[in-house]
């Protein structure tokens, strides 16, 4: 595997005193040029294959189908009335809203329309008005993740919170109850996802009603208030208080579990990148991402995010093209000796659980794996 970029220091033109190192400097520059050329070659191949074109018919159809499903679930909710059968409606709603968020994700990545303005408004309608989530909050967080996946102090998805993702943070949570939890955090990961739906909504509301900069804040506030306020009003109006809370718990819990079950396999358990590492775009996106094998059902369940490597390389590529570009990317990586990771969905879940437990036990340092060690500065 050819990875010659050093971490923490820019390659620079050698002075006279550094003349003995001149061959190494030239070699480093040649390697960087070759790595940059690698992605350029791949992008040209993908572009020539027509895989960056928009798929308006596909996306308008999905939008129409999801809208009809939401209307149908609303009608079922009203017709069923005061009955514990409503919990089935809540479960179905969680699944449909998960699909809604995948569509919002595609719009936020500019996959649907050529116009950035059209994609922005599609995201606002789909995420804020349909799902009650903040597009502005999610886009800011997700953009940082895409820029530097799994890099310490750069990727918000591995920021230490309830869970510890790097051994550097283990000492902070090694004693008492936190230490006990950290050592078993892998087993708690999926149960904790039942709270993720609530966390996502709260984080979005705090952002759009906070003091930070939010593009189109009035629109976001209006859409989220209308969606969440109207939703809660209808639920508590038609159902007894206890049943209403049960309905919300099932819907929100399964929604969070669904979102986490789809996003977790993509990067959790892949190499953690030191904060001072310097990696070219192609290798950064491929080496830190994991694909999930499967057929059309997996594609649907994961909203196309099972092609995580391809999505990170071409984030604005329309979802239907990810399946078609995968063989091209996989073969390209093989010819250049770049590790391409792909597992089954169940295998990926096992990797996530084991990885989190090992980090909590501080059984190993993720920075010492052979992959990331090549990106660290020489000492």
Buried (B, 14 or more C-beta within 10 A) or exposed (E): EEBBBBBEEEBEEBEEEEEEEEEEBEEBEEBBEEBEEBBEEBBEBBEEEEBBEBBEEBBEEBBEEBEEBBEEBBEBBEEBEEEEEBBEBBBBBBBBBBBBBBBBBBBBBBBBBEEEEEBBBBBBBBBBBBBBBBBBBBBBBBEBBEEBBBBBEBBBBBBBEBBBBBBBBBEEBBEEEBBEBBBEBBEBBBEBBBBBBBBBBEBBBEBBBEEEEBEBBEBBBBBBBEBBEEBEEBBBEBBEEEBBEBBBBBBBBBBBBBBBBBBBBBBBBBBBBBBBBBBBBBBBBBBBBBBBEBEEEBBEBBBBBBBBBBBBBBBBBBBBBBBBBBEBBBEBBEEBEBEBBBBEBEBBBEBBBEBBBBBBBBEEBBBEEEBBEBBBEEE
